């Protein structure tokens, strides 16, 4: 009887592990003793939905910029210099030495908490597919490398020691035994006493083995101390890859949360080209004649998508609905007034009567500007100009339509012909654009053309310190393209504030 009851109790206690795995969440405040992190422990504290979104978007900005630097073949030094002000702006992460007495104060804790949580939020967003996981792992490793190399040497050493990586230090007897092989595989070291080596499984340092930078014996790689960075990076990547795989298996459990899923889906779609909300309050161009009569002249500063719309309008004296909408919003974003915009469209539609224009088109322009219609929140300010992400992802053009992004929606031959017609005649640039388009890096192709068209001016503002890296970050918005182009070609106005590209959710 007793045995029977015992078996019955034991049977009742056998609950599916999937039901108990997350049954009791452990919420605790985590300490952040080091600036760097391998993100081994998931965050457990509660944060607001607003912080959830904003922190993830700030990190997305950095990751997208890192990827853009890689695609544009910037050197490690150029990438570090370019990202330094952006990291301070979007994702600051100070060392302990920056705090009074070297103690981790509340400011440092908040910075590290944001770094920790934003990493895990994006880990959720980018675990859905193998491609996203691979890209996320690559750029996160690049970010970690930047921080690791820039870290205070003492703090970096303490952080590495805390990882318990189980690297076996090669003892003196073995060093002397393998002296010839170790020295021959370690350029720059003349005496065996001048360097120390770690001994690890060769699979933990495949990059060093591939480049023949280490001596390999019996499945062990003998890694010189100077290659510690490579070993740490490899370990970081391996752990992150495993973590991403585990996260991908847990994603179905989030489907029922209608608060987080839309945000995560939006973030994953915007990995390459984050939504850049154009701040209209900063769109003014001192001394620039923004009026209907000057649009033809200003079009030399337009990105290719808007040049195509403008040229099609001039050729056909008409644009279809989505073309008119995309172009009107862009013109609104360059600070063309409603009155001038109406005048511009009326003069452009030469083949129709005033009565037809007033009946079929006038109201739509006024609606875009917020002069009529719309809800109370839209009234008076209208709709924001389309970002690159919105142009790339919504309403692909059909037959007879001119909206969209030429880098995405044109054939390579037609795109090349259009670029050559606008003056892009550099073979290397055209070849680079072709490669970007084939790999679906449309915003990089656009930035490549911009950099070539403004190379003299960009060099000048860099050399003279007029603009820094933050003012020359990757362009994600057509209106940013226009303003930056205008200011560079009119450097007397170059001290004007550039339009911000705040990454945010579409309204």
C-alpha positions as CSV (number, residue, x, y, z in Angstrom):
1,X,0.0,0.0,0.0
2,X,2.8,2.4,1.0
3,X,4.8,1.5,-2.1
4,X,1.7,2.0,-4.3
5,X,1.1,5.5,-3.0
6,X,4.7,6.4,-3.3
7,X,4.7,5.3,-7.0
8,X,1.5,7.4,-7.5
9,X,3.0,10.5,-6.0
10,X,6.2,10.1,-8.1
11,X,4.1,9.7,-11.2
12,X,2.2,12.9,-10.5
13,X,5.4,14.8,-10.1
14,X,6.6,13.9,-13.6
15,X,5.6,17.1,-15.4
16,X,6.6,17.9,-18.9
17,X,10.0,19.8,-18.6
18,X,8.7,22.2,-21.2
19,X,6.0,23.4,-18.8
20,X,8.4,23.8,-15.9
21,X,11.4,25.3,-17.7
22,X,10.1,28.9,-17.4
23,X,7.5,28.4,-14.7
24,X,9.3,30.3,-12.0
25,X,11.2,33.3,-13.4
26,X,14.0,34.6,-11.1
27,X,14.1,38.3,-11.1
28,X,17.2,39.9,-9.7
29,X,19.3,42.9,-10.2
30,X,22.5,42.1,-12.1
31,X,25.8,43.6,-11.4
32,X,28.0,44.7,-14.2
33,X,31.6,44.7,-12.9
34,X,33.1,44.9,-16.4
35,X,32.5,47.1,-19.3
36,X,32.7,44.1,-21.7
37,X,30.3,41.2,-21.7
38,X,29.9,37.8,-23.3
39,X,26.1,38.1,-22.7
40,X,26.0,34.6,-21.2
41,X,23.3,35.4,-18.7
42,X,19.9,36.7,-19.9
43,X,18.5,39.8,-18.3
44,X,15.8,39.2,-15.7
45,X,14.7,42.6,-14.6
46,X,11.5,44.3,-15.9
47,X,11.9,47.3,-18.2
48,X,9.2,49.5,-19.8
49,X,8.0,48.7,-23.3
50,X,9.3,52.1,-24.4
51,X,12.9,51.3,-23.2
52,X,12.5,47.9,-24.9
53,X,11.9,49.6,-28.2
54,X,14.3,52.6,-27.9
55,X,17.2,50.5,-26.6
56,X,16.9,48.0,-29.4
57,X,16.6,50.7,-32.0
58,X,19.7,52.5,-30.7
59,X,21.7,49.3,-30.9
60,X,20.3,48.5,-34.4
61,X,21.7,51.9,-35.6
62,X,25.2,50.9,-34.5
63,X,25.0,47.4,-36.0
64,X,23.7,48.7,-39.3
65,X,26.6,51.2,-39.4
66,X,29.1,48.5,-38.6
67,X,27.8,46.4,-41.5
68,X,27.8,49.5,-43.8
69,X,31.5,50.1,-42.9
70,X,32.3,46.5,-43.8
71,X,30.4,46.7,-47.1
72,X,32.1,49.9,-48.0
73,X,35.6,48.4,-47.3
74,X,36.6,50.7,-44.5
75,X,39.8,49.7,-42.7
76,X,39.6,48.7,-39.0
77,X,41.1,52.1,-38.1
78,X,38.6,54.0,-40.3
79,X,35.7,52.0,-38.9
80,X,36.8,52.6,-35.3
81,X,37.1,56.4,-35.9
82,X,33.8,56.5,-37.7
83,X,31.9,54.6,-35.0
84,X,33.4,56.3,-32.0
85,X,31.1,59.4,-31.9
86,X,28.1,57.2,-32.9
87,X,28.7,54.8,-30.0
88,X,28.9,57.8,-27.6
89,X,25.6,59.0,-29.0
90,X,23.6,55.8,-29.3
91,X,25.3,53.2,-27.1
92,X,27.8,54.6,-24.7
93,X,29.8,52.1,-22.6
94,X,32.3,53.7,-20.3
95,X,35.2,51.9,-18.5
96,X,35.5,51.7,-14.7
97,X,38.4,54.1,-14.8
98,X,35.9,56.8,-16.1
99,X,34.0,56.7,-12.8
100,X,35.2,58.4,-9.6
101,X,37.5,56.0,-7.7
102,X,37.0,53.4,-10.4
103,X,33.7,52.3,-8.8
104,X,30.8,51.3,-11.0
105,X,28.3,54.0,-10.3
106,X,24.6,54.3,-11.4
107,X,25.6,55.9,-14.7
108,X,27.8,53.0,-15.7
109,X,25.2,50.5,-14.5
110,X,22.6,52.1,-16.7
111,X,24.9,52.1,-19.7
112,X,25.8,48.5,-19.2
113,X,22.2,47.6,-18.5
114,X,21.1,49.2,-21.8
115,X,23.9,47.3,-23.6
116,X,22.9,44.0,-22.0
117,X,19.2,44.3,-22.6
118,X,19.5,45.7,-26.2
119,X,21.7,42.8,-27.1
120,X,19.2,40.3,-26.0
121,X,16.3,42.1,-27.6
122,X,18.0,42.1,-30.9
123,X,19.0,38.5,-30.3
124,X,15.3,37.7,-30.2
125,X,14.6,39.8,-33.3
126,X,17.4,38.2,-35.4
127,X,17.1,34.5,-34.4
128,X,14.3,33.7,-36.8
129,X,16.4,32.7,-39.8
130,X,19.9,31.3,-40.4
131,X,20.8,34.4,-42.5
132,X,19.7,36.8,-39.7
133,X,21.6,34.8,-37.1
134,X,24.7,34.7,-39.2
135,X,24.6,38.5,-39.9
136,X,23.8,39.3,-36.3
137,X,26.7,37.2,-35.0
138,X,29.1,38.8,-37.4
139,X,28.3,42.4,-36.6
140,X,28.1,41.7,-32.8
141,X,31.5,40.2,-33.0
142,X,32.8,43.2,-34.8
143,X,31.3,45.5,-32.1
144,X,32.8,43.4,-29.4
145,X,36.2,43.5,-31.1
146,X,36.1,47.3,-31.3
147,X,35.3,47.6,-27.6
148,X,37.8,44.9,-26.6
149,X,40.7,46.6,-28.4
150,X,39.7,50.0,-27.0
151,X,39.3,48.8,-23.4
152,X,41.6,49.7,-20.5
153,X,44.3,47.1,-20.4
154,X,43.9,46.3,-16.7
155,X,40.1,46.0,-17.0
156,X,40.4,43.9,-20.1
157,X,42.8,41.5,-18.4
158,X,40.4,41.2,-15.4
159,X,37.5,40.5,-17.8
160,X,39.4,37.8,-19.6
161,X,40.4,36.2,-16.3
162,X,36.7,36.1,-15.3
163,X,35.7,34.1,-18.3
164,X,37.5,30.9,-17.1
165,X,38.3,29.9,-20.6
166,X,40.6,27.0,-19.5
167,X,43.5,28.0,-21.7
168,X,46.5,25.8,-20.8
169,X,49.7,27.8,-20.4
170,X,52.7,26.1,-22.1
171,X,55.3,25.3,-19.5
172,X,59.0,26.1,-19.8
173,X,60.0,22.5,-20.5
174,X,57.6,22.2,-23.4
175,X,58.6,25.6,-24.7
176,X,62.2,24.6,-24.9
177,X,61.3,21.2,-26.5
178,X,59.3,22.9,-29.2
179,X,61.4,26.1,-29.4
180,X,62.2,25.8,-33.1
181,X,58.6,25.1,-34.2
182,X,57.2,27.9,-32.0
183,X,59.7,30.5,-33.1
184,X,59.2,29.6,-36.8
185,X,55.4,29.9,-36.5
186,X,55.5,33.2,-34.6
187,X,57.1,36.0,-36.7
188,X,58.8,38.7,-34.8
189,X,59.8,36.6,-31.9
190,X,63.6,35.9,-31.9
191,X,64.0,34.2,-28.4
192,X,61.8,31.7,-26.8
193,X,62.0,33.6,-23.5
194,X,60.4,36.7,-25.1
195,X,56.9,35.2,-25.5
196,X,54.4,32.9,-23.8
197,X,52.0,30.5,-25.5
198,X,48.6,29.1,-24.7
199,X,47.7,25.6,-25.7
200,X,44.1,25.0,-26.9
201,X,42.1,22.8,-29.2
202,X,42.8,23.9,-32.7
203,X,39.0,24.2,-33.4
204,X,38.8,27.1,-31.0
205,X,41.1,29.2,-33.2
206,X,40.2,28.3,-36.8
207,X,41.1,31.8,-38.1
208,X,44.7,31.5,-36.8
209,X,45.1,28.0,-38.1
210,X,43.7,29.1,-41.5
211,X,46.3,31.9,-41.7
212,X,49.1,29.6,-40.4
213,X,49.7,31.9,-37.5
214,X,50.1,29.2,-35.0
215,X,51.9,25.9,-34.5
216,X,49.6,22.8,-34.4
217,X,50.5,19.5,-32.8
218,X,48.4,16.5,-31.8
219,X,45.2,18.5,-32.3
220,X,46.4,21.4,-30.1
221,X,47.2,24.9,-31.3
222,X,50.0,26.8,-29.6
223,X,48.8,30.4,-29.6
224,X,51.2,33.2,-28.7
225,X,50.0,35.6,-26.0
226,X,49.8,38.4,-28.5
227,X,46.9,36.5,-30.3
228,X,44.7,36.6,-27.2
229,X,42.3,39.0,-29.0
230,X,41.6,36.4,-31.7
231,X,41.0,33.7,-29.1
232,X,38.6,35.8,-27.2
233,X,36.7,36.8,-30.3
234,X,36.4,33.2,-31.4
235,X,35.1,32.2,-28.0
236,X,32.6,35.1,-28.1
237,X,31.3,34.1,-31.6
238,X,31.0,30.4,-30.6
239,X,29.0,31.2,-27.5
240,X,26.8,33.7,-29.3
241,X,26.1,31.2,-32.2
242,X,25.0,28.6,-29.7
243,X,22.9,31.2,-27.8
244,X,21.2,32.3,-31.1
245,X,20.4,28.7,-31.9
246,X,18.7,28.2,-28.5
247,X,16.9,31.4,-28.9
248,X,15.5,30.4,-32.3
249,X,13.9,27.3,-30.6
250,X,12.2,29.5,-28.0
251,X,10.8,32.0,-30.5
252,X,7.4,30.2,-30.9
253,X,6.6,30.9,-27.3
254,X,6.6,34.6,-28.0
255,X,3.8,34.4,-30.7
256,X,1.1,35.0,-28.1
257,X,2.6,38.3,-26.9
258,X,1.0,40.9,-29.2
259,X,3.1,43.6,-27.6
260,X,6.5,42.4,-28.4
261,X,6.1,40.4,-31.6
262,X,5.3,43.4,-33.9
263,X,8.3,45.3,-32.5
264,X,10.6,42.3,-33.0
265,X,9.3,41.7,-36.6
266,X,9.9,45.4,-37.4
267,X,13.4,45.3,-36.1
268,X,14.3,42.2,-38.1
269,X,13.0,43.7,-41.3
270,X,15.1,46.8,-40.8
271,X,18.4,45.2,-40.1
272,X,20.1,46.5,-43.3
273,X,18.3,49.8,-43.6
274,X,16.9,51.1,-40.3
275,X,13.9,53.4,-40.6
276,X,15.2,56.9,-40.4
277,X,12.7,59.4,-39.3
278,X,13.4,62.8,-40.9
279,X,13.2,65.7,-38.4
280,X,11.4,68.4,-40.4
281,X,12.4,71.1,-37.8
282,X,16.0,70.6,-38.9
283,X,15.3,70.5,-42.6
284,X,16.0,74.2,-43.3
285,X,18.8,75.1,-45.7
286,X,20.0,78.7,-45.0
287,X,20.2,80.7,-48.3
288,X,18.7,77.8,-50.4
289,X,15.9,79.0,-52.7
290,X,13.4,76.2,-52.1
291,X,10.5,77.2,-54.3
292,X,8.6,75.8,-57.3
293,X,10.7,77.6,-59.9
294,X,14.0,76.2,-58.5
295,X,13.1,72.5,-58.3
296,X,14.8,71.7,-61.6
297,X,18.1,73.2,-60.4
298,X,17.8,71.6,-57.0
299,X,17.2,68.1,-58.6
300,X,21.0,67.8,-59.1
301,X,21.2,67.1,-55.3
302,X,18.4,64.5,-55.4
303,X,19.0,60.8,-54.8
304,X,18.5,58.5,-57.8
305,X,14.9,57.6,-56.7
306,X,13.8,61.2,-56.7
307,X,15.8,62.1,-59.8
308,X,13.9,59.3,-61.7
309,X,10.6,60.6,-60.5
310,X,11.5,64.2,-61.4
311,X,12.8,63.2,-64.9
312,X,9.7,61.0,-65.5
313,X,7.5,63.9,-64.5
314,X,9.3,66.3,-66.9
315,X,9.1,63.7,-69.7
316,X,5.4,62.6,-69.3
317,X,4.0,65.7,-67.6
318,X,2.4,63.2,-65.2
319,X,3.1,60.7,-62.4
320,X,0.9,57.9,-61.2
321,X,-0.5,57.9,-57.6
322,X,2.3,56.3,-55.6
323,X,4.9,58.3,-57.6
324,X,3.1,61.5,-56.8
325,X,2.8,60.5,-53.1
326,X,6.5,59.6,-52.8
327,X,7.7,62.7,-54.6
328,X,5.3,65.1,-52.8
329,X,6.4,63.9,-49.4
330,X,10.0,64.3,-50.5
331,X,9.4,67.9,-51.6
332,X,7.6,68.6,-48.4
333,X,10.7,67.2,-46.6
334,X,13.0,69.6,-48.3
335,X,10.8,72.5,-47.0
336,X,8.9,73.3,-50.1
337,X,5.8,75.2,-48.9
338,X,2.3,73.9,-49.7
339,X,1.6,76.9,-52.0
340,X,4.8,76.3,-53.9
341,X,4.1,72.5,-54.1
342,X,0.7,73.1,-55.5
343,X,2.2,75.5,-58.0
344,X,4.9,73.0,-58.9
345,X,2.4,70.2,-59.6
346,X,0.0,72.5,-61.5
347,X,2.9,73.7,-63.8
348,X,4.1,70.1,-64.2
349,X,0.7,68.7,-65.3
350,X,0.7,70.8,-68.5
351,X,-1.7,68.5,-70.4
352,X,-4.8,69.0,-68.1
353,X,-7.1,71.9,-67.4
354,X,-7.2,73.9,-64.1
355,X,-10.6,72.4,-63.4
356,X,-9.3,68.8,-63.8
357,X,-6.3,69.5,-61.6
358,X,-8.4,71.0,-58.9
359,X,-10.8,68.1,-58.9
360,X,-8.4,65.2,-59.1
361,X,-5.0,66.3,-57.6
362,X,-5.2,69.4,-55.5
363,X,-6.9,67.8,-52.5
364,X,-4.3,65.0,-52.3
365,X,-1.4,67.5,-52.1
366,X,-3.1,69.4,-49.4
367,X,-3.9,66.2,-47.5
368,X,-0.2,65.1,-47.6
369,X,0.7,68.5,-46.0
370,X,-2.0,68.1,-43.3
371,X,-4.0,71.0,-44.6
372,X,-7.2,69.0,-45.0
373,X,-8.5,65.6,-43.9
374,X,-6.7,63.1,-41.7
375,X,-7.1,62.6,-37.9
376,X,-6.5,65.3,-35.4
377,X,-2.9,64.2,-34.9
378,X,-2.1,64.6,-38.6
379,X,-3.8,67.9,-39.0
380,X,-1.4,70.7,-39.6
381,X,1.7,68.5,-40.1
382,X,0.6,65.9,-42.6
383,X,2.7,62.8,-43.3
384,X,6.4,62.3,-42.9
385,X,8.6,61.8,-46.0
386,X,9.4,58.2,-46.9
387,X,12.6,56.7,-45.6
388,X,14.7,54.3,-47.7
389,X,13.3,51.4,-45.8
390,X,9.7,52.3,-46.5
391,X,10.5,52.9,-50.2
392,X,12.3,49.5,-50.4
393,X,9.6,47.5,-48.7
394,X,6.2,49.0,-49.7
395,X,4.3,49.3,-52.9
396,X,6.8,48.0,-55.5
397,X,6.3,49.8,-58.8
398,X,4.3,48.2,-61.6
399,X,4.1,48.9,-65.3
400,X,4.2,52.6,-66.1
401,X,5.0,53.6,-62.5
402,X,8.2,55.5,-61.5
403,X,8.3,55.3,-57.7
404,X,10.3,52.9,-55.7
405,X,14.1,52.5,-55.5
406,X,16.0,52.1,-58.8
407,X,18.8,50.1,-57.0
408,X,16.2,47.5,-56.1
409,X,13.5,47.8,-58.8
410,X,15.6,48.3,-61.9
411,X,17.5,45.7,-63.9
412,X,21.3,46.0,-63.5
413,X,21.6,47.2,-67.2
414,X,18.9,49.8,-66.8
415,X,20.4,51.0,-63.5
416,X,23.8,51.3,-65.1
417,X,22.5,53.3,-68.0
418,X,20.6,55.6,-65.6
419,X,23.7,56.2,-63.5
420,X,25.8,56.9,-66.6
421,X,23.2,59.3,-67.8
422,X,23.5,61.2,-64.5
423,X,27.3,61.4,-64.8
424,X,28.5,58.3,-62.9
425,X,31.3,57.1,-65.3
426,X,33.7,55.5,-62.9
427,X,34.1,51.8,-63.7
428,X,35.0,50.8,-60.2
429,X,31.9,52.6,-58.8
430,X,29.6,51.0,-61.4
431,X,31.2,47.6,-60.6
432,X,30.7,48.1,-56.9
433,X,27.1,49.1,-57.4
434,X,26.5,46.0,-59.5
435,X,27.9,43.8,-56.7
436,X,25.9,45.7,-54.0
437,X,22.7,45.2,-55.9
438,X,23.4,41.5,-56.5
439,X,23.8,41.1,-52.8
440,X,20.7,43.2,-52.0
441,X,22.7,46.0,-50.4
442,X,20.7,48.7,-52.0
443,X,21.4,51.5,-49.5
444,X,25.2,50.7,-49.8
445,X,25.0,51.1,-53.5
446,X,23.3,54.5,-53.1
447,X,25.8,55.6,-50.5
448,X,28.6,54.4,-52.8
449,X,27.4,56.7,-55.6
450,X,27.0,59.6,-53.1
451,X,30.5,59.2,-51.8
452,X,31.9,59.2,-55.4
453,X,29.9,62.2,-56.5
454,X,31.0,64.2,-53.4
455,X,34.5,62.8,-52.9
456,X,36.2,66.2,-53.2
457,X,33.9,67.9,-50.8
458,X,33.9,65.0,-48.3
459,X,37.7,65.1,-48.2
460,X,37.6,68.8,-47.6
461,X,35.2,68.7,-44.7
462,X,37.2,65.9,-43.2
463,X,40.6,67.5,-43.6
464,X,39.4,70.8,-42.3
465,X,37.4,69.3,-39.5
466,X,34.2,71.0,-40.6
467,X,32.3,67.7,-40.2
468,X,33.1,64.6,-38.2
469,X,32.1,61.0,-38.7
470,X,28.7,61.5,-37.1
471,X,27.8,64.0,-39.8
472,X,28.9,61.6,-42.5
473,X,27.2,58.4,-41.2
474,X,25.5,56.1,-43.7
475,X,22.4,57.7,-45.4
476,X,19.1,56.0,-44.8
477,X,16.7,58.7,-46.0
478,X,16.3,60.5,-49.3
479,X,15.9,63.9,-47.6
480,X,19.1,63.4,-45.7
481,X,20.8,62.6,-49.1
482,X,19.5,65.9,-50.5
483,X,20.5,68.1,-47.6
484,X,23.9,66.6,-47.2
485,X,24.5,66.9,-51.0
486,X,23.4,70.5,-51.0
487,X,25.6,71.5,-48.1
488,X,28.6,69.7,-49.5
489,X,28.2,71.5,-52.9
490,X,27.7,74.8,-51.1
491,X,30.3,74.6,-48.4
492,X,29.7,78.2,-47.3
493,X,26.5,76.8,-45.7
494,X,28.3,73.7,-44.4
495,X,28.1,74.8,-40.8
496,X,24.4,74.4,-40.8
497,X,23.0,71.6,-38.8
498,X,22.6,68.4,-40.8
499,X,19.2,66.6,-40.6
500,X,19.2,63.9,-38.0
501,X,18.4,60.3,-39.0
502,X,16.6,59.1,-35.9
503,X,15.9,55.4,-36.3
504,X,12.3,54.9,-35.2
505,X,9.2,52.9,-35.8
506,X,6.9,54.1,-38.7
507,X,3.9,55.9,-37.4
